[in-house]
Amino acid sequence: MRALLTFLEDENLSGLIRGSLQVRQCFNGFRSCAQIMKQRMWDENSIPLKVHFDSGVHMGIGTFNLMISMLPARILKVLQFIGFSSSRNTGLKELQKGYQENGLRQILCALSLLGFHLMVVPMLSERQCLSDLDLCDKIVMAQLSKFPNGVWMLFFKGRLELIKGDMKAAEHWYIKSWKSQDVWPQFHHISFWELFWLLSMQCKWSDAQFYARELLEKSNWSRSIYAYQLAAVKLMSDPRSTDDIHQIEDLMQQVPNCRQRIAGKSLPMEKFMAKRALRYGIQQDNRALCLLLRGACYAQMGKPSLALQDLNECMAQNGIKEDHFILPYANVEAAFCHADNNRQLAIAMLIDTKYSLFIRKLKDLINQFLNIISEKNIQTLLLNLGYISRYTQPF
């Protein structure tokens, strides 16, 4: 935790080195524990404790490897310089061992595996492996059999059904997670966020409005984003009354005023929402953006040919004056579509896009995806190109 705070507080090279040394010190502690796990002879009185010790070691090494492997390239270079390496596959294997140990840290290993497979991998736009989804299903159902009202497992069950494409089942489990407890109302907001997008994907605008309004009224995370979301779904509702139009205008005016600063910096997504809100009413139709969104939807639906038609048409649009993010995102989405059938083309498209980018978050997404689709190939390519990432913060 101290190392993470160092990375966030001090972005210069000295901060990275200090944070990296702290990471190495902590990881060396877990490696020493791993040697104890392998070499120590446990007496009869200590054998019952061994399973708990082993599960903790597997959790620590697995979590470290998994988290470090997802860091931006610039930080990874510093970690490698001081002799620290990580492997995503090793991390996942260690976490699975920790879960199978049935020790005290079993549930933490389970949450780490579920969080990675059901939250992180979809954000990286990587196609889910069926064996990984089967593992998640086994973990969730095993835990629900023990704790049928466990809020985390109910939530991850909903997320699993969403990834499988069963919207009705996903909504059922999300609502069950929401209503399973009242001690931690902040967790309700996580379920509301998922339900908002789930219903929006189904064009159930009136139902989506309920969760957007709940977030705006009860959550303090980002009122700017919540106000924009509520205005957006109200715009999609038909018919709209005069009162609805006034409410939409008021919400759009709230968006820039609700922006917040954390550690002296504004949130990138709030900047984006504020810019879109200021443009409300000026530009009613943005064909390039519509093509990008529809193409991305087709890609997630497993229809790459239809996705590429829209994405290629998007990239052929002329006269884009303000939304400069559209073309690089369209190119990246197109590369994702080519990844299954032509990985070399996908890698080349991603590298070309990365070197022309000013959007830091997209750079990090590209780096993560390149590491996933072809770890050996991309390491060779980056070595030949002499690439060193200069971006570590979200756009």
N, C-alpha and C positions, 0 to 999 in steps of 0.2 A: 504494500500500500504506500509506503514511504517513497519507493521508486516511482510509482505511478504519479504521485503528487509532484515529484521532482520533474518528471517529463512535462506535466501540465504547467507548472509554475515558471520553469526556465527553459525557453526554447532554443537557446544557443548551444554551441558545441560542448561547453563545459558542463551545462546542465544535463545533456544527453550522456556524457561520460560518467558523471556522478550517479545518475539514475541507473545506468547500465551496470556499474560496479555494485550497486545495492542489489540489483536483480541477480547478479552472479553470486553474491554472497548468500542470498536466500536460497538460490537453486543448489548451491554447493551443500547447504544444510540438508536438503532433501536427498541429494546424492549420497551423502554420508549415511543417512537413514536407510537408503536402499542397500548399501553395503552391509549394514547391521542386519537388515532383513534376510540377506542371503547367507551370511556367515555365522550369525550368533546361534549358539545352542541354547534353546529355551528349556528351562526345567519344568517339571510337572505343574508347579504352582503358577508359572507364568504363561503356560500354553493358552489358557482362555483369553489372555490379553493380546496374544500374537495376531489374531485375526483383525483386531481393531487397529493395531500398529500397522499391519500390512495395508489395510484399506486406506489409512491416512497417507502412507508413502505413495501408493498408486495414485491417489487423488492429487497430491502435491506435484508429483512429476508429470502426471498427465495434463493437469490444468496449466502448468507452466509451459510445457511444449506446445499446447494448443493455442494459448494466448499469445506467446511470443511469435509463433509462426504467422500470426495475422497482423503483426505490427507493420507500419509503413516501412518502405525499403530503406529510408535514411537511417532509422533507428536500428534496423537489422544489420546494416553495414557496421555501425558502431559496436553492436553486440558481438559480431563476428570478429572484429578487430581485437577485442579483449578476450577472445577465446571462448565465446558463448555461442552454442548452436542449438537449434531446435528442429523438431520434426512433427508435422501435423499427424502423420500416421502413428508415430510412437505415442503421441499424446492421446489419441483416440483409443489405442490398444490398452494403455495404462488405465484409462478411465473405465474401460470395460472390465478389466481385471478388478479394479476397486469396487465396481458395482457387484461383481460376482462373489466378492469376499464376504458379503453379508455382515460387514462390520459397522462401526459407528458412522463412518463417512460414506456409507453406501448411498444414502439419499443425496449427498452432495455430488457424488459421481453421476448419479442419475440425472440431477438437474443440469449438470454441465453438459452431458451428452444430449439431452433433450434441447437445451438452449442452443447448442451448436447446430444440430441437424434440423431443427424446426424453425429457428429464428435467423441464425447467421447465414447458413447455406442459401436459403431463399433470397436474402438480401443481396447475395453475391450473384444472383441470377444463374446459379449452377443447377443443372438438372438433378433432381433427387434420385438417389440409388434406392431400388426397392428393398435391398437388404437392410439399408439404414432405416427406412421407414418401418420395416418389420421389427427391427430392434427397438425402435421408439414405441411401437405398439405394445410389445411385450413388457417393456418397462412401465408404461403408463397403466396397463391393465393389471399388472402385478401389484403396483402401488395402490391403485384404486380398490383392489380386493381387500387390502389392509386398511386403507383410509378412504372410504367412499366419499367423504366430504372434504378431501384435501384440496385446497384452493389452487395450488400450483398444478397438480396432476389433472384437475378438471380443466384448467386453462390450456395445458399442453394437449389434452385430448381434443379440445376444440381446434387448436392450431393444426393438429395432425389431420383431422377431418377436412379442414380448409385446404391443406396441401393436396389431399386426395381428390378434392373437387366436390365433396359432399357439403354443399352450403347449408342445407337444412340441419344436418347433424352438427355442423360446426356452430351454428347459431344456438342450438339446444345446449351444447356443452359450455359455450361461453356464458350463456345466461345462468346455467347451473353454477358455474364458477363464481359469477357475480353475487348470486344469492346464497352462497354457501357460508358466508361469514359477514359480520358487521364490525369486527374488531379493527380491521385495517381497511378503512374506506378508500385509501389511496389505490388499493388493488382493484377496486371497482372501476377506476378510471382506465386501467389497462384493458379491462374487458370492454369498457365502453368504446375505447379507441378501435379495438378489433371489430366490434359489432358495427361501428359506424362505417368502416371500409367494406365489411362484408355485405351490408345492406346497400351501400352505394354501388358496389359491383353488380348487384342484382337490380339496380334502378328503382329500389324501394325508397324513394326520396322522403316520403313523410315519416317512415320509420327511422331513417337515418337522421332526420332532423331532431328526433327525441334525444339520441345519444350525443349529437353535436351540441345541443342546448345544455345537456347535463354536464358535459365537459367544460363548456364556457362558464357555467354558473358555479361549478364545484371544484374544478381543478385549477391550480395556480401554476402549472408547469409552463404553459404558453398561451395566454389569452389571445395573443395576436393570431396564432395559428387556428385556434378554436373559432374565433370570430369569422375568419375567412372561410373556414369549412362550413359553418352554419349559413353564411351568405351564399356560398356556392350551391349547397343543396336546395336552398330556397329558390335560387335562380332556376334550378332544374324542375321544380314543382310546377305543375300546370293544372288548372289555370292559376294565375297570380292576381291577387287583389291589389287595390291601391295601397292598402295597409302593408301588404307583403313587400311592395316595392320600396316604401319608406323604410321598412325594417332592414331591407338589404342595403340601402344607401347608408343607413346609420351604422350598420355592421362594417361596411367597407371603410367608413371614416374612422372606426375604432381601431382597425388593424394597425396603421402606423403608430398610433398613440399608445398602444399596449406593448410595444416592443420593450424588451428588457436587456440588461447587460449582466453577464456573468464573468467574474474575474476581469472586469474592464472591457469585455468583448461582447458584441451583439451576436445573437444566434443566426447562423447562415440561413436557416429556413424562414426565420422571421423577416429577414431582409427580402427574401424572395416573395413571401406573401405580401409584404408591404408594397413592393414594386407592382405586383399584380393588382392589388387593391387600388393603387393610384391610377392605374390604367383602365380601371373599370369604366365602362361607358365610352371610352375613346376608341377601343378596337374591339368590335363585336365578333369578328371572325378571324381566326388565325389558322389558315389551312395547314401550314407546316406543323404547328403544334398538334392539331387534330390527327394528322397522319402519323406523327410520332407516337401518340398515345394509343391509337388503334393498332399500329404495328407492334407496340410493346405488349398489348393485350393478346394479339394473335400469337406472339412468341410464347407467352405464358400458357396459352391454350394448346401448345404443341402443334401449331400450324405454321412452320417456318416459311413455306412458300408464299402464303398470304401476307405474312409479316414483312418479308423482303420486298414485296410489291409496294406496300405502303412506305416502308423505310427508304427505298430507293427513290420513290417519288418525292418524299420529304426532302432528301438530300439534293434533289434537283431543283428545289424551289429557289427563286431569285427574289431579291428585294427585302430580305430579312434585315431589319434595321436595329432592333433592340434585343430580341430574344436570341442572342448569340449562342446560348447553350444548346439550342435545338439540334443543330447539325452535328456537333460532336457526340451528343447522346444518341442520335439516330445512327451514327456510324458504329458506336459501341454496341447498340442493340443488334445491328446487322451482323457484326462480328460474332455475337453470341449465337445467332441463328446458324452461322457457318461452322460453329465449333464441333458439332457432331459429325459432319461429313467432310469437312476440309479444315483441319486444325491449323495447318500452316498458314492458310489464307486468313483465318481468324486471328492468329498471333500477329501476322504482318499488319492487319488493319488496326489492331489495338495499339501496337507500337507506334504506327504512323500517327494515330490520334493522340496518343499520350504526349508526344514531343511538340504538338501544336496547342496544348491545352493550357488554359489559365484556371480551370476549375479543379481545385485541389481534391475535393471529394471524389470526383470522377477519376482522377489519377490514381487514388488509392484503390478504388473499385477495380480499375484495370489491372493494377499490380496483383491484387488478390486473385482475380480471375485467371491471369496468366500463370500464376503459381499452381492453380488447380488443374487447368486443362493440359499443361505440358511442363512439368517442373524441370525435367532435364533439358528439354529443348530451349526453354526460355532462359535458363541460367546460362547456357552457351551463347545464346543471342545477345543477352545483356552484357556478357563478358566481352564479346567481340565489339559491341558498340561502346563499351566503356561507360555505361549508364550509371549514374548516381542520382537517386531521387532527391530533389530539394524540397519536396512538399510533404508535410506530415499532418497539417491541420485540415479540417473540413473546409469546403469552399464557403 
